[in-house]
Amino acid sequence: NISLSSTSIEELPFLDNSFDAVFSYSVLYYTDFKKTVKEFYRVLKPGGTLYSSVIGLGWCLNRILTNENFTSENNVRNFAINTLLSSINYFFSGQQRKGRSIALTQNWFNKYLKSIGFKNIISAPEGNINLDKNLKTQSFYKPKYMNLSNVFEILAEK
């Protein structure tokens, strides 16, 4: 069964343990990601699966230095600068300012997922988690930029 709902991703109006899977592509960095991921965990059934893609610090540096833009966003360089500054602020202060996006590192995000209770965490550059070896996948992004994660994806189980 599939239904659509428009609601706050940080305060989902669903019962605990209601979903087999949660899919989040290119969303977390627009939210209070800690609240959001805790909500994902809350609504997932035991054994449920979370898939999420996350922008890394390499994505920010790439956009700042190249202004490479694959979207209709007018100024991806300014967005990347603000995201990088917001990320630095977050990692030094622990505070995420409302309305500011942040980039994460794979290692830190995996540790955070584990601290909430997620297990069997798989993390890889975007487009590289492939559970069906007969299916060929191709990443939209290079795995790293200046040796930092560009965009990565995770698959985790509750």
C-alpha positions, 0 to 999 in steps of 0.5 A, spaced: 500 500 500 502 506 498 499 513 500 502 520 499 502 525 505 504 532 506 507 533 513 513 535 517 518 530 516 521 532 523 514 530 526 511 525 522 504 524 524 504 516 524 504 511 529 510 508 531 513 501 527 508 503 521 513 502 515 517 497 512 521 502 509 523 509 509 526 512 502 529 519 503 533 522 497 537 529 497 532 531 503 536 530 510 540 536 509 534 541 508 532 539 515 534 538 522 537 531 520 537 529 527 530 529 529 528 527 522 533 521 522 530 519 529 523 520 526 525 515 521 527 510 526 521 511 530 516 510 524 520 504 521 517 497 523 523 492 527 527 490 521 525 496 517 529 499 512 532 506 511 535 508 505 538 515 504 542 520 500 546 525 504 551 530 501 558 530 503 563 536 504 566 534 498 560 536 494 560 543 497 567 544 495 566 542 488 560 546 488 564 552 491 570 551 486 567 549 480 560 552 480 557 546 477 550 546 477 545 540 475 539 543 477 535 549 476 538 552 482 540 559 481 546 560 485 549 553 487 555 556 489 552 560 494 548 554 497 554 550 497 558 556 501 552 557 506 552 549 507 559 549 508 559 554 513 553 552 517 556 545 517 562 548 520 558 551 525 554 545 527 560 541 528 564 546 532 557 548 536 553 542 536 547 547 533 544 547 527 540 553 525 533 553 522 533 553 515 540 552 514 543 546 510 549 542 512 553 537 509 555 530 513 561 525 513 560 518 512 563 516 518 560 521 523 553 519 520 554 512 520 556 513 528 550 517 529 545 512 525 548 506 530 547 511 536 540 511 535 539 503 534 540 502 526 544 496 525 547 493 518 549 499 516 551 500 509 554 506 506 557 508 499 558 513 494 551 515 491 549 510 486 554 504 489 549 500 494 546 495 489 543 489 492 541 486 485 548 484 482 544 483 475 542 491 475 547 495 473 548 502 476 551 508 475 553 514 480 551 521 478 556 524 482 564 522 483 565 518 489 570 524 492 572 531 491 579 533 494 578 526 498 572 528 501 565 524 500 561 528 494 554 525 495 553 518 499 548 513 500 546 509 506 542 503 507 540 501 514 536 496 518 532 498 524 
